[in-house]
């Protein structure tokens, strides 16, 4: 696990051959924290409030109204880092 100021980066195994990178930003001015989950060219950005994650942006959509459904592997990654609830 790497740490830079108020950002912590970890790797979470998705399966035998893939790992997601998770960047946790503890210094976000608008939320308790911001979490970015990355796998290859895909990224999913969540606002964290009271242990509940809300999807706010993806690599495919910047508009909250057009956000795609969250893949199951992202739910697993969030659970693994201690964010058990996702607001959908």
C-alpha positions in Angstrom: 0.0 0.0 0.0 1.4 3.4 -1.0 0.5 6.6 0.8 0.8 10.2 -0.4 -0.4 12.9 1.9 -4.1 12.2 2.2 -4.3 9.7 -0.6 -3.9 6.0 0.0 -3.5 3.5 -2.9 -4.1 -0.2 -2.6 -4.5 -3.1 -4.9 -7.5 -5.5 -4.6 -7.5 -8.9 -6.4 -10.6 -9.4 -8.5 -9.6 -12.8 -9.7 -6.3 -14.8 -10.3 -5.2 -12.5 -13.2 -6.6 -9.1 -12.4 -6.1 -6.5 -9.7 -8.0 -3.2 -9.3 -6.2 -0.2 -8.0 -8.1 1.8 -5.4 -7.2 5.4 -4.6 -8.8 6.7 -1.4 -8.7 10.5 -1.0 -9.3 11.5 2.6 -8.9 15.3 1.9 -12.0 15.8 -0.3 -13.6 19.1 0.7 -17.1 17.9 -0.3 -17.3 14.4 1.2 -15.9 12.3 4.0 -13.7 10.7 1.4 -13.5 10.0 -2.3 -12.7 6.6 -3.7 -11.5 5.9 -7.3 -11.5 2.3 -8.4 -9.5 1.5 -11.6 -9.2 -1.6 -13.7 -7.2 -1.2 -16.9 -8.9 1.8 -18.7 -12.0 1.8 -16.6 -12.5 4.0 -13.5 -15.4 4.4 -11.1 -15.4 7.4 -8.7 -17.4 7.3 -5.5 -18.2 9.9 -2.9 -18.2 8.4 0.6 -20.5 9.8 3.3 -21.0 7.8 6.6 -19.7 4.6 5.0 -22.1 4.8 2.1 -20.6 5.1 -1.4 -22.4 7.1 -4.1 -21.2 6.8 -7.7 -20.4 10.3 -9.0 -18.4 9.7 -12.1 -17.0 6.9 -14.4 -14.4 6.9 -17.1 -17.4 6.6 -19.5 -19.7 9.2 -18.0 -19.2 12.5 -16.2 -22.9 13.2 -15.9 -24.6 11.7 -12.9 -27.8 11.2 -14.9 -26.0 9.0 -17.4 -24.0 6.8 -15.1 -24.0 3.1 -16.0 -24.9 0.3 -13.6 -22.1 -0.5 -11.2 -20.4 -3.9 -12.0 -20.5 -6.5 -9.3 -16.7 -6.6 -9.1 -16.7 -2.9 -8.0 -19.1 -3.8 -5.2 -16.7 -6.5 -4.1 -13.7 -4.1 -4.2 -15.6 -1.5 -2.1 -16.5 -4.2 0.4 -12.9 -5.3 0.6 -11.7 -1.8 1.5 -14.3 -1.4 4.2 -17.2 0.5 2.3 -20.1 -1.9 2.8 -22.9 0.1 1.4 -23.4 1.5 -2.1 -26.2 4.0 -2.8 -27.7 3.1 -6.2 
